[in-house]
Amino acid sequence: MGIIRNVLIAVLVISLITFVALFGRLPALRKTPIGWLQRALCLHIPNTLKALDRNVTGGKLSVKGKKLGHYLFFQKNPIVLVSLHGDSTITTQILIILSQILFLFILSGSASLFLYHGAYRLPTSLLLPSPVLIALPYIFTYLCAAHTSHYLGPQTKHPHQYPYDHILYRPDQSCRTCKIPKPARSKHCSLCNTCVAKLDHHCPWVNNCLGQGNYRWFLLLLVSLSALEFYGAYLSWYILRPYLQTPPGPAFFSAEHFKHLGDAIVYAVNVGGLSIAGVGMLASSTAFLPLGLFAYHCYLIWAGMTTNESQKWADWRDDMADGLVFVSSRRAIVSHSMKQQEAQARGNDNAAATAHVKLGIGLGLMAGAEDDPDVIWPVDSDQIVVRTNDGKPPKGQESLWRRIWSLDEVENIYDLGGWDNFMDVAMGK
């Protein structure tokens, strides 16, 4: 029973850490124990260790860790797939390294251990798919990690492919770090130290941002991982199946049958050991994690949003519940602001007119601040949405704004419909 207990504990711990790391940052889980564990694992514990190091060694370990991080991230080495050029903290860098090493170690170690001890027990027909199934996660990991064409920078001539929706993204906004105009659906990544086109999220497992171009490879990575794990669990069951036989006679739901079944499982695990039974249980217990994450991203694609945008929409939803969000017509706001600007030009300068003009400029609705005319997009919307601190519509424009309480009242122009959304992702858009 000792080996079963140890294997189960190891499997449960690895599965829990993987689940927390994969799902802890999802908007739906941010205020749950899973979200708290993710913040504890990636933020609170590293900060506590850093403070402890300052008190005990005067920060010597942090200095050594920083040197190690500089070697791993800014010099060529065999560990990290893609060098980072960000200004992230050393604790974040170490966590990223550990995440990537853990991912590759579990994948490579489990496959090697299983094949070394189990290949001769399997028929050739079952072994034939193994090289392909094992290779695919490495291939898709490399494609995710090596992709950089979605990086935006001062020297990058990257065409704007998406219009501004005047809700999540507004024109005339510049990145405070890169000092470049921000295209719609882009975001600055502090780890990669660059703005990324259609950023979904930064993935520590591939050590790169997932966005325009490599997001599709990430989805295939999730599918290939699940397929490999399910197949590995099946092969483990195939090898151990002869040792899982129970004597005939007792009813299926009888206590005697379950006793025989428990004895058979113990015997099979002892025969298979860590290399067969342990890898099989690990594969079967974690196969649903990448599959679940794939299902979540399919939902995001179907809804026409990225992970980054889902977090933004979640913030809007919270503000709507507090009664702080208002919607209006862009044409009406432009017309109103232009009239106030004309009044200023005629010399009728007053505080109200100035405030209205500033509001129009801030919302990106004045002349010269409109959307890029070169962007061709099949969906258009006249909506503009703002949040206020006091729960009141912009002063002097009360008649132009309507309070909204639900995201159902807001149009998402990036949602082209489920099928078209999936085709855009498949084409690397």
N, C-alpha and C positions, 0 to 999 in steps of 0.2 A: 504493500500500500504506500510505502514511502516514495517510490518513484512516481506513482500516480499523483500524489499530493504535490510533489515538487514540480512536476510538469504542468499540472493545473494552475498552480500559483504563478509560474512563469508565464503561461499563456494568458492568464487573466490580467497580470500586471502589464504585459506588452500590449494587450488588446485595449486596456484602459488608457494607457499613455497615447496610443495611436488614435483612439477615438477622441480624446481631449484635444490633441494637437490638430486633428483634421476638422473637428466640428466646433471647437470651443469659441471660435471667433464669428460664427454665423450670427446674424442679427437676432434670430429667434431664440438663441441660447445665451445671449450676452448676460441676461439677468437671471440665469439659472445656475445651479451648482456646477454644471459643466463649464459655463463661462467663467465662473469664479476660479475653478481649478486651472483653466487655461491661463488666466492672468497670474495666478500664483506660480505656475510652472515657468512662465515666460517673462514675468515682470517682478513679482514680489520676492521670490526666492533668489534670483540673481542679484537684485538690489540689496537684499539682506546679506548675502555672502560677500558682496563688495564692501559693504559697511563693516562687516566683521573682519575682513582682510585689512582694512584701514586701521582698525583698532589693535589688531594682533601683530601684523607684520609691517605696519606703516604703508601698506599698499604695494608691497613688493610683488605679491602674486599677481595683482592686477597689471603691474608693469610688465612682468614676464608674459602674462596672457596677451597684453597688447602687442608685444613683440611677435608672439606666435600668430596673432591675428594678422599682423602686417605681412608676415611670411606667407600665410595661407591665402590672403586676399589680394596682395599686391605683387607677389612674386610667383613665378611658375612653379608648380608643385603637383604631385600626382594625386592629391586628395580632393581638392575642390574643382568642380567641372568648369566653372566660369568665375573669373575674378570679379569681386565687387569693387566698386569705386565710391562707396558711400561714406557717410559720416556717422554710421550707426555706432552704438556703444559696443564695447568689447564683449559685454555679457550677451548682447543680441547676436554678435558675430559667432561667439562660441556656441550658442544654442543652435544657430543655423548649421554650423559644421557638424554638431552632434546629431542633429536631425537627419542631415544627409548621410552621414556615416551609418547611423542606425538603420535608415531605410535600405541602403545598399548592403550593409552587413547582414541584415535579416534575410533579404532577398537572396544574396549570393550564398550565405552560409547554409540556409535551409535547403536550397536547391542542391548544393554540392553534397551536403550530408545525406540527403534522401537518396540521391542517385548513386552515391558510393556504396551505400548499404542495401539499397533496394532494387537497383537496376536489374541484377541477375535474377530476381524473383518475378520479374514482369515479362510478359510476352512482347515480342518485337512490335506487334500491332499497337500496343499501348505506349510503347516508348517512342514511336515515330513522331507524334506531335510535340514531344517534350522540347527538342531544340528550338523549334519555332516559338512555342509558348514562353520559354525562358528568355529568348532573345528579344521578343517584342517590348517588354517593359524597359530594357536597356536602350533600345532604339528610340522609343518615344521619350524617355528621360533625356537622352542626348539632344533630340530635336527641340525639346522644351528649353534646355539649358543653353544651347548654342545659338538660339535665335536672338538677334539684336536689332532687326530692322524696325521694330516697333518703338525703339528709343527715339526720343525727340531731343534736338539740341540746336544751338545757334548755327551749326554748320549743316544741319539736316534740312533738306528741302522736302518736307513731308506734306503732301496735299491734305487739305481739310476734307474729310469724307462725310462728316455728320453736321447737320445744322444745330444751332443752339436752340434749346427748348425753352429758355427763359424761366426755367424752374430749377433744375439741377446745374445747368450751365448757362452762362451769360456771355455775350461778346465783350470785347475790350478788357478781358481779364488776363493778367500776366502771371507767370510763375515767379514767386518771390526769390526762389533759389536759382533757377535756370535763366531768369530774366528774358523769357521768350513768351510770345502770345500763346495762350492755352487753347488748343483746339477742343471742340466739344467731345466729351467722353474720355478725355485724357486726365491723367493725375500724376503728380510728382511722387516718385518712390524714394524715400530717404535711404533705403538700403542700396539701391542701384545708383542713387544720386543723379537721376535723370527723370524727365517727364516721359510717360509711356502712353502710346496711343491705345485708346479703348482698354485701359487697364482694368483687369478683373481683380487680381490680387497678387501679392508676392508670395511665391510658393517656396518654403525652405527645403522641400524634398528635392526640387530641381535647381534650387539656388538661383532663381531668376524670376522676373516678373512675367505673369501670364497676361497676355493682351492680344492685340491684333496680330494674327499670323501664327502664334504658337499655342493659343488657347485650344485649338482643335487637337493638337498633339497631346495636351494635358488630358482631354477627355478620352482619347484613345489609350493613354497610359492607365487611367482608372479602369477602363474596360479590360485591358490586357492583364492588369494585376488581378482583377477578380477572376478572370478566366483561368489564369495560372494557379491561383489558390484553390479554386473549386476543383480543378483537375488534379492538383496535388492531393487534396483531401480524398478524391475518388480513388487515386492510386494507392493511398495508404489503406483505405477500406478494402480494396481489392486484395492487398497482401495479407491483411489481418483477418479477412472474412473467414478463412478456415478455422481460426482459433476462437471465433465468436459463436460457435454452435452450442445450443442448449439441448439437453435430453428431451425427447418427446414425452408427452403425458400430461404435465401440469397445465392447467388453464392459463391463457396468456396473462390475465390480470390477477393471477394468484400470487401469494407471497412466495411460494416455492419457485415459481417461474422467475420472478425478479431476483431471487437469491442466486439461482443458476446463471442468470444473465450477468449479475454483478461479478460472479466468480469468473465467467468467461471474459468479461472486459478486463479484469485484473490480469488474467493470464495472457490475453492478447497484448496488453500494454507492456507487460514484462518481456514478452517475446519480441515485440517491435522495438522497444526501448525508445530513447530520445530521438534517434534518427528516423524512425518510421512512425511510431505512435505520436511522439511529441510534435514532429513537423506536421503530421496530419491534423492533430487537434488545433495547432496554431493556425494552419491554413483554413480549416473549417470555421474557426471562431473569428477570424479577421477578414475573410473574403467578402463579408457583407459591408465592411466599412468603406472601401473604395467604391463598391457598387452603390451604397447609399449616397456617397458624395457625388457620384455620377448622376444619380437620380435628382439630387438637389440642383445640380448645374443644368440638367435638362429642363427643370422647372424654370430656372432663371432665363434660359434661352427662350423657352416658350412664352414667358412673360415679357421678353424684350428688354432685359436689363442684365447688368453685370453684378458681381458680388459687391463691388464698390458702390454701384448705384442702388443696390438693395439696402445698403446701410444708410445711404442718403434718404431714400424713400422712407425708411424706418424712422429717421429723425423727423421728417416732415409729418409722418403719421402721429408721432407723439405731440408735436406742436399743434396739429389739428385738433387732437383730443383736448388740448388746453385752450382752444379757441383763439389761437394766435395767428392763424393763416387766412389770407384773403386772396381772391382771384379776380381778375379783371381782363378787359380786352386790350391787347397791345395797341390796336389802332386807336382806341379811345384815349389811352394814356399818351401816345405819341401826339395826337391832335391837341390834347390839353396842354402838354408840355411845350409844344411849338407855339401855341398861343401865348403862353407865359413868356417864352423867349422873345417873341415879337414885342410883347409889352415892355420888356426890359430894353429892347433896342430903341423903342420910341421914347425912352426916358422914364417910363412908369416903373421905376425900380422900387420894389417893396419887398419886405421879408417873405411874404407868402409866395410871390412870383419867383423869387430866388430859390426858395425851398422846393417849389414844384420843378424847376429846371434841374436842380441838383438831383432830385429823385429820378427824373427821366434819364439823366446821365448815368447815375448809379445803377439803374436797371438795364443800361445798354440800349436805350430806346431813342436816343437823340440822333440827329443827322450825322452820318459818318460812322455810327456805331452799330449799324445793322448787320445781319448775318452775311457771311461770305457769299456773294452772288454766284460763285463758281460751284457751290455745293448743290448737287441735284439730288433731291430726296422726295420719294413718292408721298410722304405724309407731311401735312402742314397743320399748324394750330395757331389760333389767334390768342391763346391763353397766355397770361403771365401771372405768376403766383409770388406772393411776398409773405414774410412773417414779420410781425411787429412785437416789440417788447411789452407793450401795455395792453395788447388785445384789442386795440382800436385801429380802424383803417387809417391810412396816411391822411394827415390833417389837411383839410381843404379839398380833399378828393373823396369824401365819404360816399358820394353818390356813384362813384365809378367802381367801387370795390364791393365784393360780396364775400362774407365769411363762409368758409367751407369747413366741414367736419370730417370728411372721409376722402381717402385716395380715389374712391370711385368717381369723384367729381373732377378729377384731374386727368388730362389726356397725356399719355406717354407716346410721343411721336416716334420713339425708337422701336416700338412694337409694330412690326409689319405683318404680324400673323405668325402662328406657330411654324408652319412649313417654311416660309420665307426667312424667318429668324434662323432656323437650323441651316438652311442653305447658305446664308451669309457666313455663319461660323465655319461651315465645311469648306467654303471658298477662302477662308483666311481673312475675312473682313471683320 
